[in-house]
Amino acid sequence: MSAREARLSEHGRGALADWLTLTKPRIGSFIFIAALIGAALASGAEVPWARACEAAFYVTCAAAAGSAINQVYERETAGRIRVRDAILFGGTLAVVGVAGTALRFNLLAALLVCATLFAYVAVYTPLKRVSTLNTVVGALPGASPPLLGYVALAGSTGRWAWALFALIFVWQFPHFLAIAWIYREDYARAGLRMLPSVPGGLGVASRSAFVYSLVLIPVALVPAVCGDASPLYGLGVLVASLAYAAAAMQFAWRENMRNARLVLYVSLVYLPLVLGLALFDPVARGLTVFAHG
């Protein structure tokens, strides 16, 4: 390979990395899995995995569109990808996500995908520079992937769809408050109104994280209490939720980098564990068969 070819190859890899950065692939992978689990729970014992993956793909495309347009607004990639190109890229992903869901699944799911994208781009993104309430608003589209996947396969909402939506909605607060505390100086320099980066917000942030972790315990247990999940699911989420609350309590007791990172790490274990318990719970899958059979 000549020196010129090597430079072109390196440039190509760098350009691909820039486009991937626009989509926030690590977040996108979570969105895909969450939407896939929602779709699986809507399908009963016999999951049409190809259809479930397709639904999760369209949801992920819409989320990637929101990420791309969000970064255009905040100019995180200025100078590496032209703003016009990034907007076209985000717009194309949005069309694929919404139109694909409408044509291949159903109109309700497509409308919900569209509403989620609108809430993220048109409400949450500009609100980050205005109010700390942006975390509450952003948690709504953040909690939507399993709901969207469920509706795509079922054609309507269901108890598990709302249970997972509520669980992820509440789970996000300790998670993001810990992140906001860790990177509070960066958020302040960027002019983003995150609770730990505003005057008087430090102690409030950690205490709020603890309160939300306590709220998560009954929210996570709702499927087991209502008979939509087995006692094994209930025991698993109870232990996981208590561990999450213990980490948040430690953070509230001593607000420092070590404890903020502890909350973050526990949150990253908590969510896939609980989603896995839901996916493989026999009562959950049997209930879905009964409800839609």
Sequence and secondary structure as in RCSB ss.txt:
>XXXX:A:sequence
MSAREARLSEHGRGALADWLTLTKPRIGSFIFIAALIGAALASGAEVPWARACEAAFYVTCAAAAGSAINQVYER
ETAGRIRVRDAILFGGTLAVVGVAGTALRFNLLAALLVCATLFAYVAVYTPLKRVSTLNTVVGALPGASPPLLGY
VALAGSTGRWAWALFALIFVWQFPHFLAIAWIYREDYARAGLRMLPSVPGGLGVASRSAFVYSLVLIPVALVPAV
CGDASPLYGLGVLVASLAYAAAAMQFAWRENMRNARLVLYVSLVYLPLVLGLALFDPVARGLTVFAHG
>XXXX:A:secstr
  HHHHHHHHHHHHHHHHHHHHH HHHHHHHHHHHHHHHHHTT SS  HHHHHHHHHHHHHHHHHHHHHHHHHHT
TTTTTS HHHHHHHHHHHHHHHHHHHHHHT HHHHHHHHHHHHIIIIIIHHHTTT TTHHHHHHHHHT HHHHHH
HHHHSS  HHHHHHHHHHHHHHHHHHHHHHHHTHHHHHHHT   GGGSTT HHHHHHHHHHHHHHHHHHHHHHHH
TTSS HHHHHHHHHHHHHHHHHHHHHHHS SHHHHHHHHHHHHHHHHHHHHHHHT HHHHHHHHHHH 
